[in-house]
Amino acid sequence: MTYAGGASIKDAKNLALANTKPLESYDTAAPVPVFALGSVGTTSILVTWSEKIYSADDGVVGAFASSNTIFGYQNATVTTDGATALGTAAATVDITGARGLMTLTAGATLTLDDITNDKIWVNTDLRVYDNANGTAPGNYRAAAPYATNTLAGYSGTITGYDLNIDDTIMPYVASATTLDVNGDGYVDYIRIVMNENVDDSSITGYALNAMGTANSKWILSGYTGELQFNFFTGSGAAAATKLGREAAFTAEEALFTDNGIDDTILYVKIVSPMDIAGTTGLGNSGYRATLSWATPTITDMKPTNLLDEVTSAKVAVDAIGPVIMKAETKSTRVLQVTFSEDVDATTLDVGDFGWLVSNAGQTPEDQKSYANFTQTIDEISAGVVQLTVSPGAAWDASTLGKISLTNTVADLALNAAGTAAAANNGR
């Protein structure tokens, strides 16, 4: 540190401080735990320190192998206890950022009472180090007379290094994905993944094991029809999923096996999917909804934390593969296939198309591999593929047929044909 001089620093006799030669400065402040962050439904407790911390006096090691003896959990006994102690996992520290961020693992899933009433403590007799002189390679101690700073001794009962576990993080949409549950080429659901557990009962229209309206709060671009939340329980305790399965069956609605109560997953149903325009005029599996909200009533398990619309993902990821919507002969040698969306032409191959043909009155049907006779395969417009066979393989004008498709053909997002949704339909 140096002082360049000037009239701004004076003594009692109004004499200005003179220029100084460079002086060494030292870090004599011990690291201090500042904040502990936990979320309902998780086991992670993120502790923010005043600076980077280390488990050894070397400015390198950031893992505390004996975490249960250095850090502890102070439980306030309540009727809805989740965690009562830390788990066996070692405490880990991110020493790559500007500050020390330490992750502790609770011995059980945190409840709302845990993050409201419980605390973590630090036993600094076992040493938590900073890196007071880390600029000199290989020399991590401060120059004499100062040593690397450690916290003062602490027994786990002294106040000051007790940290209340709190949840101040607002819930937000971590990702949104399109689904085609019935495989008909139309997007009929948006799968929402939140960053943390949310309170289902905080959502407008909520009803357990039923459909709830989402129209007044959730908005999808290019669609003005009805939106509904699917609240049928498909994940969790056996008794709960049994009720969810039976209710979904009765209502003739989809049951999703990862859709639990007060978890991170939400499903939004597009009631009239054919209202959404597609690329080819048939189907719309390439639809990528942009999400927006109108004062949505959705909170995490600490009801003061409302949806963070700014951080939330705004554009749904296309996770649906192309679906054949129509196949028709244009002549006795040309077959035209229309998909539900644009396809990646580089994924087209004649071997991907299986043709089952029969002439009128012919029994049984004649299985014929037209891959052996196809001369050309072209995408003549977005999502429309034309196959032309050699003259010797031409079919009769009265030929009837079926066409099948392997999973090789993909859309522009490289979703293979046949990719729709991992749903267990309750019907």
N, C-alpha and C positions, 0 to 999 in steps of 0.2 A: 504494500500500500504506500502511496506517496501523496503529498499535499503540495499543490502548485503555488500556494501563496495567495495573497489578496487581503482585502480588508474585512472579510465577512466573519472571521474568527478572531476575537480579541479577548484579552484578559481584563482583570478588574481595573487596571490602569489605562485601558484603551490602547494597549499595544497589540498590533496584529501578529498573528502566528506566522513565523517565517517558513520559507520552503524547507521541506524535509527530505532526507535521503530515503530510498526505499526501505520499508520496514516489513518484516514478516508478520503475517496475520495467521491466527490459529482458530480452528473450530473447536470450541470447548463445550458446545451444547450437545447434550445427550439426545439420542432419538427418542421420540415420544409417540405412543399409539394415539391416534386422533379420532378415528371413527370405525365402528364395526357395522357392516351391512349384511343383513340376512334376508331371505325371501321365503315366504310360506311355500311348503311343498318341496324344498330343496334341503340339502345338508351342508351347503357351502356358506361360510361366514368370511366375508372379505374385509380385512382390516387395513386401513390406510394409516401409514406412519408419516411422521414429519419429514423423514428423509429415507434414503435407501438403508436397509439393514442387512446384516450378515450374521451367520451363526458362528463365525470364526474371525479371529483378528487378522484377516488377510485380504479383505475387500473382494473376495471371490466367491465363497461358498454361500449360497442363498437358501439351502434346505436345512431345516431343523429336524433331525431324525427323531429326537426324543421330545416330540411336540407336547406330549401329555404332562411332562414334568416342567416344561418352560411356560406353556400356556394352559389355561384351565377354563372350565365352564362353571359359572355360578348360577345354579338353578333356583328359580322362585317357584315353589311347588304350587301348582294350580290343578284344577280338575281336567284340563285339556292339555297336559304336558305332552310334548313330543320328545324333544331332546332334553336329557338331564346331564349329559357329559359330552366331552369331545370323543370322537372316534379314534381308532388306532392309526389312521393315516397320518403321515408326517406333514407338518406345516410346510408349505412351499411359498417362496418369495419370488416375485418378479423384480429382478434387479436391472432390467433393461430400460425401464422408463425413468422419468425424472424423479419419481417418488417410490418409496417402498410399498408395494401392495402385497399383502400376505393373505393366503387362503388357509383357513382352518376348516376342518371337516367335523361336523357334529356327529354324535353317535346315533342319531335318529333324525327323521324328517322334522324340520322346524314347523311349529304351529304358529297361529297368530298370537297366542299367549306367550310363546317363546320369544318372538321378536319384539313383544311389548314389554315383557318383564325380566327376561334373563340377561346375563352379562357374560363377558369373557374377561379373564385377568391374565397378567403377565408376571411371571416369577423371574425377576431380573438378577437374582443371585446367580443364576445359571448363565447369564451374559447374553445380551443382544447388542451387537456391535454396529457402529456406523463406520465410515471410511474417511476419517478426518484428514488424511494426507494422501489421498489417492492419486495425486497428479504425478508422483515420482514412481516410475515402474519398479516393482519389486520392493517398494518401501511404503507400507500402508500405515505406519505409525506417524502421528504428528511429531514435529520436531520437539526436542526437550524444552521445557519440562512437561509437555503435554503428551498424554497417551491417547490411543483410540478411545473414543467415548463410549461408556456403557451406562445403561440405566442404573439408578440406585437400587439397593436391595428392596425386595417386595415379597411379602409372604402370601399374597392372595387375598388378604382381608383388609388391607389398607386402602382407603379410598384414594382416588387420583389416577390410578391405572386400572380401575374398573371401567369397562366400556359397555354401555348399554347397547344391546343388539337392536338395530332399528332397520326399517325398510323405507327408504325415501325415494326409491326408484319408481318412476311411473311405468305402468304397463304399456307396451307398444306391440304392434304387429311386426314380428320378426320375419315372417315370410307368408306369401299367399300363393296358392297353386291351383290351377284349373283341373277339374275332373270331369270325366264322362262316365258316370256310374253305370248307366245301362248300355253303354257301348254303341249308341246310335249315331255318333258323329257330331252330337251337339253338347256343348259345355252345359252341365246341369248343376254343378256344385263348385264352390270355391272353398278350399281347405285353408284355414287360417291357423298359423302357429304363433302364439304369443311368446314374449320373452320370459314370462313367468306365469304362475298359476293365476287365474282370474276367477272372481266370484260370479258364477253363472247367474245367481239371483239378482245381481246388479244390472243385468242386461234387460232393456225394455222388451217386453213380450215373453220373458222367461216363464216356462212351465216345465217341470220335470217330466221326461218321457213324453214329450209332445213337440209340435212345431210351434215356433214363436215368430211373430212378424219382425222383420229387420228393416222395413222400408223407410221409416221415418228417420233413422239414424245412419244407415249404411247405404252408400251410393256406388254403383258400378257404371263406368263409362259405357255409352252405347246401349244402355238398357234402362227402360223406364217401367218395366213390369214389376211383379211382386217378388220380393225377396223374403226368405224365411230362414230362421235358425233351426238346425236339427238338434234337439236336446235329448234324443233317445240314448240311454246309457248303454254303451257297448264295451266299456272297459272299467275294471274295478273289481269289487267283491262279487262272488258268484251270485249272491242273492240279488244284488243291484242289477247285474247284467241280465239276469233271468227276467226281471220285470221290464227292463228296457227292450229285450228281444221280443217279449210277448206284446208289448205296446206297439212296437214298430210293425210287427206282423199284422196286428189289428188295423193299424192306420195305413197299411200298405206303403210304408216309407222305408227308406234305406237305413240300415243299422251299420255304423262304422265301429270297427273293433278297437280303435284307438281314441274313441270319443267318450271320456269319462266326466265325472262330476267335478267341477271346480279345478280343472286341469289347464294345460296350456293349449289345448286343441279346440277349435270351433269349426263348425261346418255351416256354410251359408248356401241355401238352395236357391237356384234360379228357376222359378216356377214355370216360366214360359220361355224356354231356351231358344225356340225357333224364332223369337222376336229379334234375336241378335244376328246381324248380317254376317255372312261368311265370305270367303274369298271366291269360292267356286259357284255360289248360288245354292249349293246343297251342303248342309252341315256348316259348322263353325268351330271345329276343334282347334283351329289356330287362334282363337280369340284370346287376347291378353287384356284382361280387365284392368283399368286404372281405378284404384279405390280412393274414396273420399268419405268424409263423415260430416254429419250435422249434429253438433253437440251430443255425441254418443254417451249413453249412460253405461259405462263399463269400468269397473275398478279391479284392482288386484285384491288380495285378501286383507289388505289394510285399506279400508274403504275411503280414506282420504286421498289415495293415489288414483287419479283419473287417467284415461287413455291419453298417451302422448302422441298426438297426431303428427307432429313434426318428425319425430324419429321413426314412426311407423313406415313399413314398406308400402309403397304406393302402387306398384305394378305387379300383377299376378304373373307367376312363371307358367309358361305353357308346358304342361306335363302329359299331354294327350297325343297319342300317335294318330296318323291318318286312318280314316275308315272309308271303305268303298261304299259310296252312296248309290251309284248306278253303273250298270254295264250294259251296253247295247251294241248290236252289230250295225255298222254303217254300210257294209256290203258283204259279199260272201267271203271276203278276205280281211276285212278290217273290223276290229273290236275296239270300242272306245270306253274307257273306264274313268269315271268321275269320282274323285276323292272329296273328303270333307274339308280339305285345306290344301294349300300348296305343298308340293313334295320336293325333296331334294333329288334332282334328276340323276345325280351320281350314285344314288342308292337303287336305281331301277335296274332290274335284270330280268330277262325272259323267264328264268327259272323260278322267279318269285310267284308267278301266276299259274295256278292249277286250274285247268278247264275241264269241266264235266259236260259232255255234249251227248245229245241223242236226237235222232230224226223222229218225226211224228210217227207214232205207232211202234217204235222200236223198243223191245223189251229183252233183256234189261238195258239200262243205260250203258253207253259205251264210254269207258274212261279213256281219254286220249290226251297225250302229252303234247300240247301245241308248242311247248318250248323247243321241240325238235324241228318245228316247221316255221317258227317266227323269224321273219327276215329283219324287221325293224321294230324298235320300241322307242317312242318319242313322247315328250311332254309338250303337247301342242299349245297349251295355255296353262295358266296357273292351276295345278291340281287336276288337270285333264290329260290322261295318258292314252295314247293310241298304239295298238299292236297290229302289225300287218303280217300275215302268213304268206308262204310261197304259194304260187298258183296250184300246185299239186295237192295242197292241203285245204283248198277252199271247201267250205261247207255248203250244204243245200240251203236254199232260201227258207225252208221250213224248220231249220235246226233250232232246237231249244237247248238251253244250257245253263250251267251254273259256273261261277268263278270263285276260286278261293285264293287266299293270299298268305304268304309267309310273313314273318316279322322283320324281314330285311328292309323293306321299303320304309323310309323315314321322312318326317316333315323337315322344315327348315331349321327347327330347333333340335333335330336329330333324335326325336322321339320315334321309336319303332312302331310300326303298325301293330295294333293289338294292345297298346299301352292305354289304359283307361283309368282305373282306380282300384285301390286295394280296399274294397268295401264288402262287407257281408250283408247282403240285402235281406232284410227281415221278412220279405214276402215268401 
